[in-house]
């Protein structure tokens, strides 16, 4: 029995006030190659609840938690090198990435993980394959999973190089709408009081989500992008001053996943608009600040060159008549000095009497 069945999950369909998060999670479930979803928000905003709810909608309903103290071997698995040397066969002990195949790999406080583990997570999430290499011996296996990482920004940020590799990002905020808060609390109390009875009221909606995910995955390869969609994606990414082309690629794939989810005949600019914020949230730069930074970087070499030229010119001026190649950097011309008579000293050129 897996973790998803040991403890009843709060129904995905019963989440309240989480529409952007639900959309991002569904898109990642349809196309795990997007690179996962990073969910940022304060404590108590249902980040882990949403992750468990999504896992239940996937083929194997598998939710795998990666604890903060996990080692790299526990994550990616291990190879028994002695068996290879003795028998010539590879003996592989699977890790959490293998266990999460076709399910959800949930990482709470991903910003507190060592960079090496985050790199391994993101590599496998984007490629769908986990490769282990030890002493010239390698082993690969399928690792197609939905990566969901959560973080509280008050506890530190991910390095820019890592945060950019998450496909989508959703920022959650505390809810200060009285009616919405009341709905959330009432739903949670009803679930805690009678989990099975509460879940029974959402059976049909849950099954609809399962069918939509399955149909969307099948439709995904048939959907393509026309020039108008490409142009719109490029314009949005340029306006956001993003680094590189990852944002363009993720935005196109996310728009395609949304079109597949809605069983649309083609990907449109409307689909692009609806996924743009989750793609650009963690990649957007201020254009004026970026332009100013670029200008300063390009100005620095020119100013340095001008300074060198000025210094060279000053040294030439200090030695009138000297050729440019003969001048000494830092050389100062001779300066006149005062001469004073000292009593009791006979000048060298004085005549003897």
C-alpha positions as CSV (number, residue, x, y, z in Angstrom):
1,X,0.0,0.0,0.0
2,X,1.5,3.4,-1.0
3,X,1.5,6.7,0.8
4,X,-1.4,8.0,-1.2
5,X,-3.8,5.2,0.0
6,X,-2.6,5.1,3.6
7,X,-3.9,8.5,4.3
8,X,-7.0,9.8,2.4
9,X,-6.1,12.8,0.3
10,X,-8.0,16.0,0.2
11,X,-9.8,16.0,-3.2
12,X,-8.2,18.1,-5.9
13,X,-11.6,19.2,-7.1
14,X,-12.4,20.5,-3.6
15,X,-9.5,23.0,-3.4
16,X,-10.8,26.5,-3.0
17,X,-9.2,29.7,-4.2
18,X,-6.3,27.9,-5.8
19,X,-7.1,28.2,-9.5
20,X,-3.6,29.3,-10.7
21,X,-2.0,26.5,-8.7
22,X,-4.5,23.9,-10.0
23,X,-3.8,24.9,-13.6
24,X,0.0,24.7,-13.2
25,X,-0.2,21.3,-11.5
26,X,-2.5,19.9,-14.3
27,X,-0.2,21.2,-17.0
28,X,2.8,19.5,-15.3
29,X,0.8,16.3,-15.0
30,X,0.0,16.4,-18.7
31,X,3.5,17.2,-19.8
32,X,6.0,16.2,-17.0
33,X,8.8,17.4,-19.3
34,X,7.9,21.0,-18.4
35,X,10.3,20.7,-15.5
36,X,8.0,20.7,-12.6
37,X,6.2,23.4,-10.5
38,X,7.7,25.6,-7.9
39,X,5.2,26.8,-5.3
40,X,6.2,29.7,-3.2
41,X,4.2,30.9,-0.3
42,X,3.9,31.3,3.5
43,X,3.0,28.5,5.8
44,X,-0.6,27.2,5.8
45,X,-1.4,28.0,2.2
46,X,-2.2,24.3,1.3
47,X,1.0,23.7,-0.7
48,X,1.4,20.1,0.5
49,X,-2.3,19.5,0.3
50,X,-2.4,20.3,-3.4
51,X,0.6,18.1,-4.1
52,X,-1.1,15.1,-2.5
53,X,-4.3,15.8,-4.2
54,X,-2.7,15.8,-7.6
55,X,-0.9,12.5,-7.1
56,X,-4.2,10.8,-6.6
57,X,-5.2,11.8,-10.2
58,X,-2.2,10.2,-11.8
59,X,-2.0,6.6,-13.2
60,X,-0.4,5.0,-10.2
61,X,-1.4,7.6,-7.6
62,X,2.1,7.6,-6.2
63,X,3.3,10.4,-4.0
64,X,7.0,10.3,-3.0
65,X,8.4,12.7,-0.4
66,X,12.0,13.8,-0.5
67,X,13.2,14.6,3.0
68,X,15.6,17.4,3.6
69,X,18.3,15.1,5.0
70,X,18.2,12.7,2.1
71,X,21.6,11.7,0.5
72,X,22.3,11.7,-3.2
73,X,22.4,7.9,-3.2
74,X,18.9,7.7,-1.6
75,X,17.7,10.1,-4.3
76,X,19.2,8.6,-7.5
77,X,20.0,5.0,-6.4
78,X,23.2,3.1,-6.1
79,X,25.3,0.7,-8.1
80,X,27.1,-2.3,-6.6
81,X,30.6,-2.0,-8.2
82,X,31.8,-5.2,-6.6
83,X,29.1,-7.2,-8.5
84,X,30.2,-5.6,-11.7
85,X,33.8,-6.5,-11.2
86,X,33.0,-10.0,-10.0
87,X,30.2,-11.1,-12.4
88,X,30.2,-8.4,-15.1
89,X,26.6,-7.5,-14.3
90,X,25.1,-4.3,-13.0
91,X,23.3,-4.5,-9.7
92,X,21.2,-1.4,-9.2
93,X,19.4,-0.4,-6.0
94,X,16.7,2.1,-7.0
95,X,16.3,5.4,-5.2
96,X,13.4,7.8,-4.8
97,X,13.5,8.9,-8.4
98,X,12.7,5.4,-9.5
99,X,9.9,5.1,-6.9
100,X,8.3,8.3,-8.2
101,X,8.0,7.1,-11.8
102,X,4.6,8.0,-13.2
103,X,3.7,9.8,-9.9
104,X,4.6,12.9,-8.0
105,X,7.9,13.7,-6.3
106,X,7.2,16.3,-3.6
107,X,10.0,18.3,-2.1
108,X,9.0,20.6,0.8
109,X,11.4,23.5,1.4
110,X,13.3,22.8,-1.8
111,X,15.3,26.0,-1.2
112,X,17.0,24.4,1.7
113,X,18.3,21.3,-0.2
114,X,21.9,21.1,-1.3
115,X,22.5,22.3,-4.8
116,X,23.7,18.9,-6.0
117,X,20.4,17.3,-5.1
118,X,18.4,20.0,-6.7
119,X,20.4,19.6,-9.9
120,X,19.8,15.9,-10.0
121,X,16.1,16.5,-9.4
122,X,15.7,19.0,-12.2
123,X,17.8,16.9,-14.6
124,X,15.6,13.9,-14.2
125,X,12.4,16.0,-14.2
126,X,13.2,17.6,-17.5
127,X,14.6,14.5,-19.3
128,X,12.3,11.8,-17.8
129,X,15.5,9.6,-17.3
130,X,17.7,9.1,-14.3
131,X,21.3,8.0,-15.0
132,X,23.7,6.8,-12.3
133,X,27.5,6.7,-13.0
134,X,30.1,5.1,-10.7
135,X,33.7,4.4,-11.6
136,X,33.0,4.2,-15.3
137,X,29.8,2.1,-14.9
138,X,26.5,3.6,-15.7
139,X,22.8,2.6,-15.5
140,X,19.7,4.5,-16.7
141,X,16.0,4.0,-16.0
142,X,12.8,5.9,-16.7
143,X,11.9,8.5,-14.2
144,X,8.9,10.4,-15.6
145,X,7.3,12.2,-12.6
146,X,5.7,15.5,-11.7
147,X,8.2,17.5,-9.6
148,X,6.5,19.8,-7.1
149,X,8.8,21.9,-5.0
150,X,7.6,24.2,-2.3
151,X,9.3,27.0,-0.5
152,X,8.7,29.8,2.0
153,X,10.5,32.9,0.7
154,X,11.1,34.0,4.3
155,X,13.5,31.1,4.8
156,X,15.7,31.9,1.8
157,X,15.7,31.8,-2.0
158,X,16.9,29.3,-4.6
159,X,19.9,30.3,-6.6
160,X,18.9,32.0,-9.9
161,X,20.5,29.2,-11.9
162,X,18.3,26.6,-10.2
163,X,15.0,28.5,-9.9
164,X,15.1,29.1,-13.7
165,X,15.1,25.4,-14.4
166,X,11.7,24.9,-12.8
167,X,9.2,25.0,-15.6
168,X,6.4,26.8,-13.8
169,X,6.1,28.9,-10.7
170,X,3.0,29.9,-8.6
171,X,3.1,32.4,-5.8
172,X,0.6,31.9,-3.0
173,X,-0.6,34.6,-0.6
174,X,-2.5,34.6,2.6
175,X,-6.2,34.9,2.1
176,X,-7.8,38.0,3.6
177,X,-11.3,37.6,2.0
178,X,-13.7,36.6,4.8
179,X,-16.0,34.5,2.7
180,X,-13.2,32.6,1.0
181,X,-11.6,31.9,4.3
182,X,-14.8,30.6,5.7
183,X,-15.3,28.3,2.7
184,X,-11.8,26.9,3.1
185,X,-12.2,26.3,6.8
186,X,-15.6,24.7,6.5
187,X,-14.3,22.3,3.8
188,X,-11.3,21.4,5.9
189,X,-13.4,20.8,9.0
190,X,-15.8,18.6,7.0
191,X,-13.0,16.6,5.6
192,X,-11.3,16.1,9.0
193,X,-14.6,15.0,10.5
194,X,-15.5,12.4,7.8
195,X,-12.8,12.0,5.1
196,X,-14.6,9.3,3.2
197,X,-18.0,11.0,3.3
198,X,-16.4,14.3,2.1
199,X,-14.5,12.6,-0.7
200,X,-17.7,10.8,-1.8
201,X,-19.2,14.1,-2.7
202,X,-16.4,14.8,-5.2
203,X,-16.1,11.4,-6.8
204,X,-17.5,12.4,-10.2
205,X,-15.4,15.6,-10.4
206,X,-12.3,13.6,-9.5
207,X,-13.0,11.0,-12.2
208,X,-13.5,13.8,-14.7
209,X,-10.0,15.2,-13.9
210,X,-8.5,11.7,-14.3
211,X,-10.1,11.3,-17.7
212,X,-9.1,14.9,-18.8
213,X,-5.5,14.2,-17.9
214,X,-5.5,10.9,-19.8
215,X,-7.1,12.4,-22.9
216,X,-4.8,15.4,-22.9
217,X,-1.7,13.3,-22.8
218,X,-2.9,11.4,-25.8
219,X,-3.7,14.6,-27.7
220,X,-0.5,16.4,-26.9
221,X,1.7,15.1,-29.8
222,X,-0.9,16.1,-32.4
223,X,-0.9,19.8,-31.4
224,X,1.5,22.2,-33.1
225,X,2.2,25.9,-33.1
226,X,1.7,28.4,-35.9
227,X,3.7,31.5,-36.6
228,X,1.3,33.8,-34.7
229,X,1.8,31.7,-31.5
230,X,5.6,31.7,-31.9
231,X,5.6,35.4,-32.4
232,X,3.4,36.1,-29.4
233,X,5.7,33.9,-27.2
234,X,8.8,35.7,-28.4
235,X,7.2,39.1,-27.7
236,X,6.2,38.2,-24.2
237,X,9.7,36.8,-23.4
238,X,11.5,39.7,-24.9
239,X,9.3,42.2,-23.0
240,X,10.1,40.3,-19.7
241,X,13.8,40.5,-20.5
242,X,14.3,36.8,-19.7
243,X,17.7,35.1,-19.8
244,X,18.2,32.6,-22.6
245,X,15.5,30.7,-24.4
246,X,14.1,28.3,-21.7
247,X,11.1,30.6,-21.1
248,X,10.1,30.4,-24.8
249,X,10.3,26.7,-24.8
250,X,8.4,26.2,-21.6
251,X,5.7,28.7,-22.6
252,X,5.1,26.9,-25.8
253,X,4.9,23.5,-24.1
254,X,2.7,24.9,-21.3
255,X,0.3,26.5,-23.9
256,X,0.2,23.2,-25.8
257,X,-0.6,21.3,-22.6
258,X,-3.4,23.7,-21.8
259,X,-4.9,23.3,-25.3
260,X,-4.7,19.6,-24.9
261,X,-6.4,19.8,-21.5
262,X,-9.3,21.7,-23.1
263,X,-9.4,19.4,-26.1
264,X,-8.8,22.4,-28.4
265,X,-8.0,21.8,-32.1
266,X,-5.0,24.1,-32.0
267,X,-2.8,26.1,-29.7
268,X,-3.8,29.8,-29.7
269,X,-2.4,33.0,-28.4
270,X,-5.1,32.9,-25.8
271,X,-3.6,29.7,-24.4
272,X,-0.2,31.5,-24.3
273,X,-1.7,34.4,-22.4
274,X,-3.2,32.1,-19.8
275,X,0.1,30.3,-19.0
276,X,2.5,33.3,-19.4
277,X,2.5,34.4,-15.8
278,X,3.5,31.0,-14.3
279,X,6.3,30.8,-16.9
280,X,7.6,34.3,-16.4
281,X,7.1,34.8,-12.7
282,X,10.5,33.6,-11.7
283,X,12.3,34.6,-14.9
284,X,11.1,38.2,-15.4
285,X,13.7,41.1,-15.2
286,X,13.1,44.8,-15.2
287,X,14.0,45.9,-18.8
288,X,15.2,49.3,-17.7
289,X,17.4,47.9,-15.0
290,X,18.7,45.2,-17.3
291,X,19.4,47.8,-20.1
292,X,21.2,50.0,-17.6
293,X,23.3,47.1,-16.4
294,X,24.2,46.2,-19.9
295,X,25.1,49.8,-20.7
296,X,27.3,50.0,-17.6
297,X,29.0,46.7,-18.5
298,X,29.7,48.0,-22.1
299,X,30.8,51.4,-20.8
300,X,33.3,50.0,-18.4
301,X,35.8,48.7,-21.0
302,X,35.6,52.0,-22.9
303,X,36.2,54.1,-19.7
304,X,39.1,51.9,-18.8
305,X,40.6,52.4,-22.3
306,X,40.1,56.2,-22.0
307,X,41.8,56.2,-18.6
308,X,44.7,54.3,-20.0
309,X,45.0,56.7,-22.9
310,X,44.8,59.7,-20.5
311,X,47.5,58.2,-18.3
312,X,49.7,57.5,-21.4
313,X,49.2,61.1,-22.6
314,X,50.1,62.5,-19.2
315,X,53.4,60.7,-19.1
316,X,54.2,61.9,-22.6
317,X,53.4,65.4,-21.7
318,X,55.7,65.1,-18.7
319,X,58.7,64.4,-20.9
320,X,58.7,67.0,-23.7
321,X,60.4,65.9,-26.8
322,X,60.5,62.2,-25.9
323,X,59.1,59.7,-28.4
324,X,56.0,57.7,-27.5
325,X,57.9,54.5,-27.3
326,X,60.7,56.0,-25.1
327,X,58.5,57.4,-22.4
328,X,58.5,55.9,-18.9
329,X,55.2,55.4,-17.2
330,X,55.1,57.5,-14.0
331,X,58.3,59.4,-14.9
332,X,58.4,63.0,-13.4
333,X,60.5,65.8,-15.0
334,X,63.3,67.4,-12.9
335,X,62.1,70.3,-10.7
336,X,64.3,73.3,-9.7
337,X,65.5,73.3,-6.1
338,X,66.7,76.1,-3.9
339,X,70.5,76.5,-3.1
340,X,71.6,77.8,0.3
341,X,75.2,78.9,1.4
342,X,76.6,77.0,4.4
343,X,79.2,78.7,6.5
344,X,82.5,76.9,7.1
345,X,82.4,75.0,3.9
346,X,85.0,75.9,1.2
347,X,83.6,75.8,-2.3
348,X,85.3,73.3,-4.5
349,X,86.2,75.9,-7.1
350,X,87.6,78.4,-4.6
351,X,91.2,79.5,-5.3
352,X,93.8,79.0,-2.6
353,X,95.5,82.1,-1.2
